[in-house]
Amino acid sequence: MIRQIRGKVFSVGLVSAVIEVAGFGIEVRMSTPQTLQVGSEANLATHLALKQDGLELYGFPDVADRDFFELVLSVSGVGPKTALSVLRRASREALEGAIGKRDLTYLTKVVGLGKKGAEKMVVELTDKVGPRSHDNADGEVFDTLVALGYTEREARKALQSIPDGITGKDARLKAALSHHP
């Protein structure tokens, strides 16, 4: 099992990056490959998935994100692409908080999971994640954006564009409104 990869970033795509390790170009699927810069050194925690048609390597900026990805994979019916998609739409901390508080509204509206998928995730992961602080600011920001005329997809995209350091409902709403869909 490949649990970590370190090397020079050879190229960056929409859903993956190629990392050069000992002369080999290894494709690593990521939720946010755009955080890497071509020519820089990358050090990623990884998960190796065995598929019918080959192997896929998934990379994460830290071990906690990889461990959460593997936790989401433990949900019946969830594969690596779905788990990565979930992490692409919300931060690990926000997801852990929503699962810990059984916030189905956040998981369906903000993250974009179907109702059954969100329920299954909450049922299977709540005990593993445990209670977390979750202020639902993004849920309220999402509802406000939709009330202002954003489609649900545009609202999710605007929420994703908010920088990590911005906290509080009003500040997050202002940052989301500055994103033009």
ROPARO-797529 format. One record per residue: residue in three letters; x, y, z of N, C-alpha, C in turn. Coordinates in pm, whole numbers, plus 50000, padded with zeros to 5 digits. Example, Ala and Ser with C-alpha at 12.3 -4.5 7.8 and 13.67 -1.06 7.14 Angstrom:
2
@residuo:ALA&nxx:51319&nyy:49431&nzz:50780&caxx:51230&cayy:49550&cazz:50780&cxx:51320&cyy:49670&czz:50780
@residuo:SER&nxx:51285&nyy:49775&nzz:50708&caxx:51367&cayy:49894&cazz:50714&cxx:51290&cyy:50003&czz:50787
This chain:
181
@residuo:MET&nxx:50085&nyy:49882&nzz:50000&caxx:50000&cayy:50000&cazz:50000&cxx:50089&cyy:50124&czz:50000
@residuo:ILE&nxx:50063&nyy:50217&nzz:49911&caxx:50138&cayy:50343&cazz:49905&cxx:50065&cyy:50442&czz:49994
@residuo:ARG&nxx:50129&nyy:50488&nzz:50102&caxx:50064&cayy:50577&cazz:50200&cxx:50115&cyy:50721&czz:50192
@residuo:GLN&nxx:50221&nyy:50745&nzz:50116&caxx:50275&cayy:50880&cazz:50106&cxx:50356&cyy:50890&czz:49977
@residuo:ILE&nxx:50353&nyy:51010&nzz:49918&caxx:50433&cayy:51033&cazz:49798&cxx:50497&cyy:51171&czz:49810
@residuo:ARG&nxx:50625&nyy:51177&nzz:49771&caxx:50695&cayy:51306&cazz:49774&cxx:50775&cyy:51316&czz:49645
@residuo:GLY&nxx:50762&nyy:51430&nzz:49581&caxx:50837&cayy:51450&cazz:49458&cxx:50804&cyy:51584&czz:49396
@residuo:LYS&nxx:50860&nyy:51606&nzz:49278&caxx:50842&cayy:51732&cazz:49206&cxx:50712&cyy:51727&czz:49127
@residuo:VAL&nxx:50634&nyy:51836&nzz:49134&caxx:50509&cayy:51844&cazz:49061&cxx:50541&cyy:51865&czz:48913
@residuo:PHE&nxx:50501&nyy:51768&nzz:48832&caxx:50528&cayy:51771&cazz:48688&cxx:50418&cyy:51845&czz:48613
@residuo:SER&nxx:50291&nyy:51816&nzz:48649&caxx:50178&cayy:51885&cazz:48586&cxx:50059&cyy:51884&czz:48680
@residuo:VAL&nxx:49967&nyy:51979&nzz:48657&caxx:49847&cayy:51991&cazz:48739&cxx:49727&cyy:51999&czz:48646
@residuo:GLY&nxx:49628&nyy:51912&nzz:48670&caxx:49506&cayy:51911&cazz:48590&cxx:49387&cyy:51951&czz:48675
@residuo:LEU&nxx:49267&nyy:51929&nzz:48624&caxx:49145&cayy:51965&cazz:48696&cxx:49118&cyy:51873&czz:48815
@residuo:VAL&nxx:49147&nyy:51744&nzz:48801&caxx:49115&cayy:51647&cazz:48907&cxx:49237&cyy:51570&czz:48956
@residuo:SER&nxx:49353&nyy:51597&nzz:48898&caxx:49472&cayy:51522&cazz:48939&cxx:49598&cyy:51602&czz:48911
@residuo:ALA&nxx:49708&nyy:51552&nzz:48966&caxx:49840&cayy:51609&cazz:48940&cxx:49934&cyy:51493&czz:48911
@residuo:VAL&nxx:50040&nyy:51521&nzz:48836&caxx:50142&cayy:51420&cazz:48810&cxx:50266&cyy:51460&czz:48891
@residuo:ILE&nxx:50308&nyy:51368&nzz:48977&caxx:50423&cayy:51390&cazz:49063&cxx:50538&cyy:51302&czz:49012
@residuo:GLU&nxx:50655&nyy:51364&nzz:48991&caxx:50770&cayy:51288&cazz:48945&cxx:50845&cyy:51232&czz:49065
@residuo:VAL&nxx:50854&nyy:51098&nzz:49069&caxx:50922&cayy:51029&cazz:49177&cxx:51021&cyy:50931&czz:49115
@residuo:ALA&nxx:51149&nyy:50950&nzz:49138&caxx:51254&cayy:50861&cazz:49087&cxx:51241&cyy:50837&czz:48937
@residuo:GLY&nxx:51209&nyy:50942&nzz:48863&caxx:51199&cayy:50932&cazz:48718&cxx:51065&cyy:50886&czz:48666
@residuo:PHE&nxx:50974&nyy:50847&nzz:48753&caxx:50840&cayy:50804&cazz:48712&cxx:50742&cyy:50918&czz:48733
@residuo:GLY&nxx:50649&nyy:50936&nzz:48640&caxx:50541&cayy:51033&cazz:48655&cxx:50419&cyy:50961&czz:48710
@residuo:ILE&nxx:50384&nyy:50989&nzz:48834&caxx:50274&cayy:50919&cazz:48900&cxx:50154&cyy:51012&czz:48910
@residuo:GLU&nxx:50041&nyy:50967&nzz:48851&caxx:49918&cayy:51047&cazz:48858&cxx:49853&cyy:51027&czz:48994
@residuo:VAL&nxx:49820&nyy:51139&nzz:49058&caxx:49756&cayy:51137&cazz:49189&cxx:49627&cyy:51217&czz:49178
@residuo:ARG&nxx:49514&nyy:51151&nzz:49202&caxx:49384&cayy:51219&cazz:49201&cxx:49369&cyy:51296&czz:49332
@residuo:MET&nxx:49318&nyy:51420&nzz:49322&caxx:49308&cayy:51506&cazz:49440&cxx:49179&cyy:51586&czz:49436
@residuo:SER&nxx:49136&nyy:51631&nzz:49554&caxx:49019&cayy:51717&cazz:49559&cxx:49055&cyy:51858&czz:49513
@residuo:THR&nxx:49176&nyy:51902&nzz:49542&caxx:49219&cayy:52037&cazz:49504&cxx:49361&cyy:52036&czz:49447
@residuo:PRO&nxx:49380&nyy:51980&nzz:49327&caxx:49516&cayy:51977&cazz:49272&cxx:49569&cyy:52117&czz:49240
@residuo:GLN&nxx:49480&nyy:52215&nzz:49227&caxx:49522&cayy:52352&cazz:49193&cxx:49605&cyy:52416&czz:49304
@residuo:THR&nxx:49608&nyy:52354&nzz:49423&caxx:49691&cayy:52408&cazz:49531&cxx:49840&cyy:52378&czz:49509
@residuo:LEU&nxx:49869&nyy:52288&nzz:49415&caxx:50008&cayy:52254&cazz:49383&cxx:50057&cyy:52341&czz:49268
@residuo:GLN&nxx:50187&nyy:52368&nzz:49266&caxx:50245&cayy:52446&cazz:49158&cxx:50348&cyy:52362&czz:49085
@residuo:VAL&nxx:50343&nyy:52367&nzz:48952&caxx:50437&cayy:52293&cazz:48869&cxx:50579&cyy:52334&czz:48905
@residuo:GLY&nxx:50666&nyy:52235&nzz:48923&caxx:50805&cayy:52260&cazz:48957&cxx:50833&cyy:52261&czz:49106
@residuo:SER&nxx:50729&nyy:52271&nzz:49188&caxx:50750&cayy:52272&cazz:49333&cxx:50752&cyy:52129&czz:49387
@residuo:GLU&nxx:50795&nyy:52116&nzz:49509&caxx:50799&cayy:51987&cazz:49578&cxx:50662&cyy:51961&czz:49642
@residuo:ALA&nxx:50610&nyy:51840&nzz:49627&caxx:50483&cayy:51802&cazz:49688&cxx:50507&cyy:51685&czz:49782
@residuo:ASN&nxx:50438&nyy:51688&nzz:49895&caxx:50443&cayy:51580&cazz:49992&cxx:50298&cyy:51550&czz:50029
@residuo:LEU&nxx:50246&nyy:51438&nzz:49982&caxx:50104&cayy:51406&cazz:49998&cxx:50083&cyy:51274&czz:50072
@residuo:ALA&nxx:49984&nyy:51272&nzz:50160&caxx:49938&cayy:51146&cazz:50218&cxx:49851&cyy:51082&czz:50111
@residuo:THR&nxx:49861&nyy:50950&nzz:50092&caxx:49790&cayy:50888&cazz:49980&cxx:49709&cyy:50765&czz:50021
@residuo:HIS&nxx:49615&nyy:50733&nzz:49932&caxx:49534&cayy:50612&cazz:49943&cxx:49538&cyy:50544&czz:49807
@residuo:LEU&nxx:49575&nyy:50417&nzz:49805&caxx:49581&cayy:50341&cazz:49681&cxx:49454&cyy:50258&czz:49667
@residuo:ALA&nxx:49380&nyy:50281&nzz:49558&caxx:49255&cayy:50208&cazz:49535&cxx:49275&cyy:50108&czz:49422
@residuo:LEU&nxx:49235&nyy:49985&nzz:49448&caxx:49242&cayy:49879&cazz:49348&cxx:49107&cyy:49873&czz:49278
@residuo:LYS&nxx:49110&nyy:49892&nzz:49146&caxx:48987&cayy:49887&cazz:49066&cxx:48997&cyy:49771&czz:48968
@residuo:GLN&nxx:48885&nyy:49740&nzz:48906&caxx:48884&cayy:49632&cazz:48808&cxx:48982&cyy:49657&czz:48694
@residuo:ASP&nxx:48991&nyy:49783&nzz:48653&caxx:49075&cayy:49816&cazz:48539&cxx:49212&cyy:49875&czz:48576
@residuo:GLY&nxx:49251&nyy:49862&nzz:48702&caxx:49384&cayy:49910&cazz:48741&cxx:49386&cyy:49972&czz:48879
@residuo:LEU&nxx:49491&nyy:50048&nzz:48903&caxx:49513&cayy:50114&cazz:49032&cxx:49494&cyy:50264&czz:49017
@residuo:GLU&nxx:49443&nyy:50327&nzz:49122&caxx:49433&cayy:50474&cazz:49126&cxx:49489&cyy:50520&czz:49259
@residuo:LEU&nxx:49569&nyy:50626&nzz:49254&caxx:49629&cayy:50682&cazz:49374&cxx:49560&cyy:50815&czz:49405
@residuo:TYR&nxx:49513&nyy:50831&nzz:49528&caxx:49445&cayy:50952&cazz:49572&cxx:49536&cyy:51023&czz:49672
@residuo:GLY&nxx:49552&nyy:51156&nzz:49655&caxx:49643&cayy:51230&cazz:49739&cxx:49574&cyy:51339&czz:49820
@residuo:PHE&nxx:49631&nyy:51366&nzz:49939&caxx:49573&cayy:51463&cazz:50032&cxx:49685&cyy:51544&czz:50097
@residuo:PRO&nxx:49657&nyy:51669&nzz:50129&caxx:49762&cayy:51754&cazz:50187&cxx:49808&cyy:51707&czz:50325
@residuo:ASP&nxx:49721&nyy:51636&nzz:50398&caxx:49763&cayy:51586&cazz:50529&cxx:49696&cyy:51453&czz:50561
@residuo:VAL&nxx:49748&nyy:51387&nzz:50663&caxx:49701&cayy:51254&cazz:50702&cxx:49555&cyy:51259&czz:50749
@residuo:ALA&nxx:49515&nyy:51366&nzz:50817&caxx:49377&cayy:51376&cazz:50867&cxx:49276&cyy:51374&czz:50751
@residuo:ASP&nxx:49308&nyy:51443&nzz:50641&caxx:49218&cayy:51440&cazz:50524&cxx:49213&cyy:51301&czz:50463
@residuo:ARG&nxx:49328&nyy:51234&nzz:50455&caxx:49330&cayy:51098&cazz:50401&cxx:49248&cyy:51004&czz:50489
@residuo:ASP&nxx:49265&nyy:51016&nzz:50619&caxx:49192&cayy:50929&cazz:50711&cxx:49041&cyy:50953&czz:50701
@residuo:PHE&nxx:49000&nyy:51079&nzz:50683&caxx:48857&cayy:51108&cazz:50668&cxx:48805&cyy:51051&czz:50535
@residuo:PHE&nxx:48883&nyy:51064&nzz:50430&caxx:48849&cayy:51005&cazz:50300&cxx:48826&cyy:50855&czz:50316
@residuo:GLU&nxx:48915&nyy:50788&nzz:50386&caxx:48901&cayy:50644&cazz:50407&cxx:48780&cyy:50612&czz:50494
@residuo:LEU&nxx:48746&nyy:50701&nzz:50586&caxx:48626&cayy:50684&cazz:50667&cxx:48501&cyy:50693&czz:50580
@residuo:VAL&nxx:48498&nyy:50791&nzz:50490&caxx:48385&cayy:50807&cazz:50398&cxx:48376&cyy:50685&czz:50306
@residuo:LEU&nxx:48490&nyy:50630&nzz:50266&caxx:48491&cayy:50510&cazz:50183&cxx:48427&cyy:50390&czz:50254
@residuo:SER&nxx:48430&nyy:50390&nzz:50386&caxx:48373&cayy:50278&cazz:50461&cxx:48221&cyy:50275&czz:50457
@residuo:VAL&nxx:48158&nyy:50384&nzz:50410&caxx:48013&cayy:50389&cazz:50397&cxx:47973&cyy:50301&czz:50279
@residuo:SER&nxx:47879&nyy:50211&nzz:50302&caxx:47839&cayy:50118&cazz:50196&cxx:47786&cyy:50195&czz:50075
@residuo:GLY&nxx:47835&nyy:50156&nzz:49958&caxx:47791&cayy:50219&cazz:49834&cxx:47871&cyy:50342&czz:49794
@residuo:VAL&nxx:47969&nyy:50382&nzz:49875&caxx:48051&cayy:50500&cazz:49844&cxx:48187&cyy:50453&czz:49792
@residuo:GLY&nxx:48221&nyy:50498&nzz:49672&caxx:48350&cayy:50465&cazz:49613&cxx:48444&cyy:50583&czz:49623
@residuo:PRO&nxx:48567&nyy:50566&nzz:49574&caxx:48667&cayy:50672&cazz:49585&cxx:48628&cyy:50802&czz:49514
@residuo:LYS&nxx:48564&nyy:50793&nzz:49398&caxx:48527&cayy:50916&cazz:49326&cxx:48423&cyy:50995&czz:49403
@residuo:THR&nxx:48325&nyy:50926&nzz:49462&caxx:48223&cayy:50995&cazz:49542&cxx:48286&cyy:51056&czz:49666
@residuo:ALA&nxx:48371&nyy:50981&nzz:49734&caxx:48436&cayy:51031&cazz:49855&cxx:48520&cyy:51155&czz:49824
@residuo:LEU&nxx:48591&nyy:51153&nzz:49712&caxx:48673&cayy:51269&cazz:49673&cxx:48584&cyy:51387&czz:49637
@residuo:SER&nxx:48472&nyy:51359&nzz:49571&caxx:48378&cayy:51465&cazz:49536&cxx:48323&cyy:51534&czz:49660
@residuo:VAL&nxx:48296&nyy:51456&nzz:49764&caxx:48246&cayy:51513&cazz:49890&cxx:48351&cyy:51606&czz:49948
@residuo:LEU&nxx:48478&nyy:51565&nzz:49948&caxx:48585&cayy:51650&cazz:50002&cxx:48612&cyy:51772&czz:49914
@residuo:ARG&nxx:48576&nyy:51763&nzz:49787&caxx:48594&cayy:51875&cazz:49695&cxx:48493&cyy:51986&czz:49727
@residuo:ARG&nxx:48379&nyy:51948&nzz:49782&caxx:48269&cayy:52043&cazz:49803&cxx:48266&cyy:52107&czz:49940
@residuo:ALA&nxx:48335&nyy:52049&nzz:50037&caxx:48337&cayy:52105&cazz:50172&cxx:48464&cyy:52061&czz:50242
@residuo:SER&nxx:48506&nyy:52138&nzz:50340&caxx:48627&cayy:52102&cazz:50415&cxx:48599&cyy:51982&czz:50505
@residuo:ARG&nxx:48704&nyy:51911&nzz:50539&caxx:48690&cayy:51797&cazz:50629&cxx:48628&cyy:51839&czz:50762
@residuo:GLU&nxx:48670&nyy:51952&nzz:50815&caxx:48618&cayy:51998&cazz:50943&cxx:48468&cyy:52023&czz:50936
@residuo:ALA&nxx:48422&nyy:52087&nzz:50828&caxx:48279&cayy:52115&cazz:50812&cxx:48200&cyy:51985&czz:50796
@residuo:LEU&nxx:48256&nyy:51891&nzz:50721&caxx:48189&cayy:51762&cazz:50703&cxx:48181&cyy:51684&czz:50833
@residuo:GLU&nxx:48290&nyy:51680&nzz:50908&caxx:48289&cayy:51611&cazz:51037&cxx:48186&cyy:51675&czz:51130
@residuo:GLY&nxx:48179&nyy:51807&nzz:51130&caxx:48081&cayy:51877&cazz:51214&cxx:47938&cyy:51844&czz:51174
@residuo:ALA&nxx:47912&nyy:51845&nzz:51044&caxx:47776&cayy:51815&cazz:50996&cxx:47737&cyy:51671&czz:51027
@residuo:ILE&nxx:47829&nyy:51579&nzz:51011&caxx:47800&cayy:51439&cazz:51042&cxx:47781&cyy:51421&czz:51192
@residuo:GLY&nxx:47868&nyy:51481&nzz:51272&caxx:47859&cayy:51471&cazz:51417&cxx:47729&cyy:51526&czz:51472
@residuo:LYS&nxx:47676&nyy:51631&nzz:51409&caxx:47550&cayy:51691&cazz:51454&cxx:47429&cyy:51640&czz:51376
@residuo:ARG&nxx:47453&nyy:51542&nzz:51289&caxx:47346&cayy:51482&cazz:51207&cxx:47271&cyy:51589&czz:51126
@residuo:ASP&nxx:47347&nyy:51678&nzz:51067&caxx:47290&cayy:51790&cazz:50990&cxx:47267&cyy:51748&czz:50845
@residuo:LEU&nxx:47152&nyy:51685&nzz:50820&caxx:47119&cayy:51638&cazz:50686&cxx:47101&cyy:51754&czz:50588
@residuo:THR&nxx:47052&nyy:51867&nzz:50637&caxx:47031&cayy:51983&cazz:50550&cxx:47164&cyy:52028&czz:50491
@residuo:TYR&nxx:47266&nyy:52038&nzz:50574&caxx:47399&cayy:52079&cazz:50526&cxx:47451&cyy:51978&czz:50424
@residuo:LEU&nxx:47440&nyy:51851&nzz:50455&caxx:47495&cayy:51748&cazz:50367&cxx:47421&cyy:51741&czz:50233
@residuo:THR&nxx:47291&nyy:51765&nzz:50233&caxx:47218&cayy:51758&cazz:50106&cxx:47228&cyy:51889&czz:50028
@residuo:LYS&nxx:47208&nyy:52001&nzz:50094&caxx:47208&cayy:52129&cazz:50022&cxx:47349&cyy:52178&czz:49989
@residuo:VAL&nxx:47433&nyy:52190&nzz:50090&caxx:47564&cayy:52250&cazz:50071&cxx:47660&cyy:52153&czz:50001
@residuo:VAL&nxx:47664&nyy:52028&nzz:50047&caxx:47756&cayy:51932&cazz:49990&cxx:47701&cyy:51871&czz:49862
@residuo:GLY&nxx:47568&nyy:51864&nzz:49850&caxx:47506&cayy:51816&cazz:49727&cxx:47483&cyy:51666&czz:49724
@residuo:LEU&nxx:47488&nyy:51602&nzz:49841&caxx:47458&cayy:51458&cazz:49846&cxx:47307&cyy:51438&czz:49831
@residuo:GLY&nxx:47268&nyy:51323&nzz:49781&caxx:47127&cayy:51288&cazz:49779&cxx:47081&cyy:51259&czz:49921
@residuo:LYS&nxx:46950&nyy:51261&nzz:49942&caxx:46897&cayy:51241&cazz:50077&cxx:46938&cyy:51105&czz:50133
@residuo:LYS&nxx:46926&nyy:50999&nzz:50052&caxx:46962&cayy:50866&cazz:50100&cxx:47111&cyy:50856&czz:50132
@residuo:GLY&nxx:47194&nyy:50912&nzz:50045&caxx:47338&cayy:50909&cazz:50067&cxx:47378&cyy:50983&czz:50193
@residuo:ALA&nxx:47316&nyy:51100&nzz:50216&caxx:47345&cayy:51179&cazz:50336&cxx:47301&cyy:51104&czz:50461
@residuo:GLU&nxx:47182&nyy:51043&nzz:50455&caxx:47132&cayy:50967&cazz:50570&cxx:47224&cyy:50849&czz:50601
@residuo:LYS&nxx:47265&nyy:50779&nzz:50496&caxx:47353&cayy:50663&cazz:50514&cxx:47486&cyy:50708&czz:50576
@residuo:MET&nxx:47539&nyy:50820&nzz:50529&caxx:47665&cayy:50870&cazz:50582&cxx:47652&cyy:50906&czz:50730
@residuo:VAL&nxx:47543&nyy:50972&nzz:50765&caxx:47521&cayy:51011&cazz:50904&cxx:47507&cyy:50887&czz:50992
@residuo:VAL&nxx:47426&nyy:50790&nzz:50948&caxx:47403&cayy:50670&cazz:51028&cxx:47533&cyy:50591&czz:51048
@residuo:GLU&nxx:47610&nyy:50575&nzz:50941&caxx:47730&cayy:50490&cazz:50949&cxx:47851&cyy:50561&czz:51009
@residuo:LEU&nxx:47855&nyy:50695&nzz:51009&caxx:47976&cayy:50765&cazz:51053&cxx:47963&cyy:50846&czz:51181
@residuo:THR&nxx:47841&nyy:50871&nzz:51229&caxx:47825&cayy:50957&cazz:51346&cxx:47907&cyy:50907&czz:51464
@residuo:ASP&nxx:47900&nyy:50778&nzz:51494&caxx:47976&cayy:50725&cazz:51608&cxx:48126&cyy:50731&czz:51585
@residuo:LYS&nxx:48170&nyy:50718&nzz:51461&caxx:48312&cayy:50721&cazz:51430&cxx:48368&cyy:50863&czz:51434
@residuo:VAL&nxx:48286&nyy:50960&nzz:51395&caxx:48329&cayy:51100&cazz:51393&cxx:48311&cyy:51162&czz:51530
@residuo:GLY&nxx:48201&nyy:51129&nzz:51598&caxx:48172&cayy:51185&cazz:51729&cxx:48116&cyy:51325&czz:51717
@residuo:PRO&nxx:48067&nyy:51378&nzz:51828&caxx:48010&cayy:51514&cazz:51824&cxx:48118&cyy:51617&czz:51796
@residuo:ARG&nxx:48090&nyy:51707&nzz:51707&caxx:48185&cayy:51814&cazz:51670&cxx:48111&cyy:51946&czz:51676
@residuo:SER&nxx:48188&nyy:52053&nzz:51687&caxx:48126&cayy:52184&cazz:51679&cxx:48094&cyy:52212&czz:51532
@residuo:HIS&nxx:47975&nyy:52262&nzz:51510&caxx:47929&cayy:52289&cazz:51373&cxx:47828&cyy:52402&czz:51384
@residuo:ASP&nxx:47862&nyy:52521&nzz:51336&caxx:47774&cayy:52635&cazz:51357&cxx:47672&cyy:52656&czz:51245
@residuo:ASN&nxx:47675&nyy:52576&nzz:51143&caxx:47580&cayy:52581&cazz:51032&cxx:47580&cyy:52716&czz:50961
@residuo:ALA&nxx:47688&nyy:52795&nzz:50972&caxx:47695&cayy:52923&cazz:50902&cxx:47681&cyy:52902&czz:50752
@residuo:ASP&nxx:47744&nyy:52800&nzz:50697&caxx:47736&cayy:52776&cazz:50554&cxx:47596&cyy:52738&czz:50511
@residuo:GLY&nxx:47524&nyy:52667&nzz:50596&caxx:47384&cayy:52634&cazz:50565&cxx:47300&cyy:52758&czz:50552
@residuo:GLU&nxx:47320&nyy:52853&nzz:50644&caxx:47245&cayy:52978&cazz:50639&cxx:47289&cyy:53064&czz:50521
@residuo:VAL&nxx:47418&nyy:53067&nzz:50492&caxx:47469&cayy:53142&cazz:50376&cxx:47412&cyy:53081&czz:50248
@residuo:PHE&nxx:47410&nyy:52949&nzz:50240&caxx:47354&cayy:52879&cazz:50124&cxx:47207&cyy:52920&czz:50104
@residuo:ASP&nxx:47128&nyy:52914&nzz:50210&caxx:46986&cayy:52950&cazz:50201&cxx:46968&cyy:53095&czz:50157
@residuo:THR&nxx:47053&nyy:53185&nzz:50208&caxx:47045&cayy:53326&cazz:50171&cxx:47078&cyy:53345&czz:50023
@residuo:LEU&nxx:47181&nyy:53277&nzz:49974&caxx:47218&cayy:53288&cazz:49832&cxx:47104&cyy:53239&czz:49743
@residuo:VAL&nxx:47040&nyy:53128&nzz:49780&caxx:46928&cayy:53075&cazz:49702&cxx:46812&cyy:53174&czz:49706
@residuo:ALA&nxx:46787&nyy:53234&nzz:49822&caxx:46679&cayy:53333&cazz:49833&cxx:46707&cyy:53456&czz:49747
@residuo:LEU&nxx:46836&nyy:53485&nzz:49726&caxx:46875&cayy:53599&cazz:49643&cxx:46872&cyy:53567&czz:49493
@residuo:GLY&nxx:46839&nyy:53441&nzz:49459&caxx:46825&cayy:53407&cazz:49319&cxx:46932&cyy:53316&czz:49262
@residuo:TYR&nxx:47031&nyy:53277&nzz:49344&caxx:47132&cayy:53182&cazz:49298&cxx:47066&cyy:53045&czz:49280
@residuo:THR&nxx:47111&nyy:52969&nzz:49183&caxx:47068&cayy:52830&cazz:49176&cxx:47145&cyy:52755&czz:49284
@residuo:GLU&nxx:47100&nyy:52633&nzz:49318&caxx:47171&cayy:52557&cazz:49421&cxx:47314&cyy:52531&czz:49379
@residuo:ARG&nxx:47335&nyy:52504&nzz:49251&caxx:47471&cayy:52478&cazz:49202&cxx:47558&cyy:52603&czz:49214
@residuo:GLU&nxx:47503&nyy:52720&nzz:49177&caxx:47578&cayy:52845&cazz:49189&cxx:47610&cyy:52875&czz:49335
@residuo:ALA&nxx:47514&nyy:52849&nzz:49424&caxx:47535&cayy:52873&cazz:49567&cxx:47646&cyy:52784&czz:49622
@residuo:ARG&nxx:47647&nyy:52656&nzz:49583&caxx:47754&cayy:52564&cazz:49627&cxx:47890&cyy:52613&czz:49577
@residuo:LYS&nxx:47892&nyy:52657&nzz:49450&caxx:48018&cayy:52706&cazz:49392&cxx:48067&cyy:52832&czz:49466
@residuo:ALA&nxx:47974&nyy:52920&nzz:49499&caxx:48011&cayy:53041&cazz:49573&cxx:48065&cyy:53006&czz:49712
@residuo:LEU&nxx:48005&nyy:52908&nzz:49779&caxx:48054&cayy:52865&cazz:49910&cxx:48194&cyy:52806&czz:49899
@residuo:GLN&nxx:48219&nyy:52731&nzz:49793&caxx:48351&cayy:52670&cazz:49774&cxx:48458&cyy:52776&czz:49751
@residuo:SER&nxx:48418&nyy:52892&nzz:49697&caxx:48515&cayy:52996&cazz:49665&cxx:48558&cyy:53078&czz:49787
@residuo:ILE&nxx:48491&nyy:53058&nzz:49901&caxx:48524&cayy:53135&cazz:50021&cxx:48657&cyy:53087&czz:50078
@residuo:PRO&nxx:48752&nyy:53178&nzz:50100&caxx:48881&cayy:53138&cazz:50159&cxx:48861&cyy:53076&czz:50298
@residuo:ASP&nxx:48947&nyy:52981&nzz:50334&caxx:48934&cayy:52907&cazz:50459&cxx:48935&cyy:52994&czz:50584
@residuo:GLY&nxx:49009&nyy:53101&nzz:50585&caxx:49023&cayy:53182&cazz:50705&cxx:48901&cyy:53266&czz:50742
@residuo:ILE&nxx:48804&nyy:53277&nzz:50654&caxx:48688&cayy:53362&cazz:50679&cxx:48585&cyy:53284&czz:50761
@residuo:THR&nxx:48549&nyy:53339&nzz:50877&caxx:48452&cayy:53272&cazz:50963&cxx:48339&cyy:53367&czz:50996
@residuo:GLY&nxx:48231&nyy:53311&nzz:51043&caxx:48113&cayy:53390&cazz:51077&cxx:48021&cyy:53403&czz:50957
@residuo:LYS&nxx:47891&nyy:53399&nzz:50985&caxx:47792&cayy:53398&cazz:50878&cxx:47801&cyy:53522&czz:50790
@residuo:ASP&nxx:47808&nyy:53641&nzz:50849&caxx:47808&cayy:53765&cazz:50770&cxx:47932&cyy:53776&czz:50682
@residuo:ALA&nxx:48047&nyy:53746&nzz:50739&caxx:48172&cayy:53755&cazz:50662&cxx:48173&cyy:53651&czz:50548
@residuo:ARG&nxx:48122&nyy:53531&nzz:50576&caxx:48118&cayy:53426&cazz:50474&cxx:48017&cyy:53462&czz:50364
@residuo:LEU&nxx:47905&nyy:53523&nzz:50402&caxx:47807&cayy:53565&cazz:50302&cxx:47866&cyy:53673&czz:50211
@residuo:LYS&nxx:47935&nyy:53770&nzz:50271&caxx:47997&cayy:53876&cazz:50193&cxx:48099&cyy:53819&czz:50094
@residuo:ALA&nxx:48180&nyy:53724&nzz:50141&caxx:48281&cayy:53662&cazz:50054&cxx:48213&cyy:53581&czz:49942
@residuo:ALA&nxx:48105&nyy:53512&nzz:49975&caxx:48033&cayy:53433&cazz:49874&cxx:47969&cyy:53524&czz:49770
@residuo:LEU&nxx:47916&nyy:53638&nzz:49814&caxx:47852&cayy:53731&cazz:49720&cxx:47955&cyy:53797&czz:49627
@residuo:SER&nxx:48080&nyy:53804&nzz:49671&caxx:48182&cayy:53864&cazz:49585&cxx:48224&cyy:53768&czz:49474
@residuo:HIS&nxx:48184&nyy:53640&nzz:49487&caxx:48209&cayy:53539&cazz:49382&cxx:48099&cyy:53551&czz:49278
@residuo:HIS&nxx:48139&nyy:53572&nzz:49154&caxx:48038&cayy:53586&cazz:49047&cxx:48022&cyy:53454&czz:48974
@residuo:PRO&nxx:47902&nyy:53391&nzz:48981&caxx:47880&cayy:53263&cazz:48913&cxx:47880&cyy:53277&czz:48763
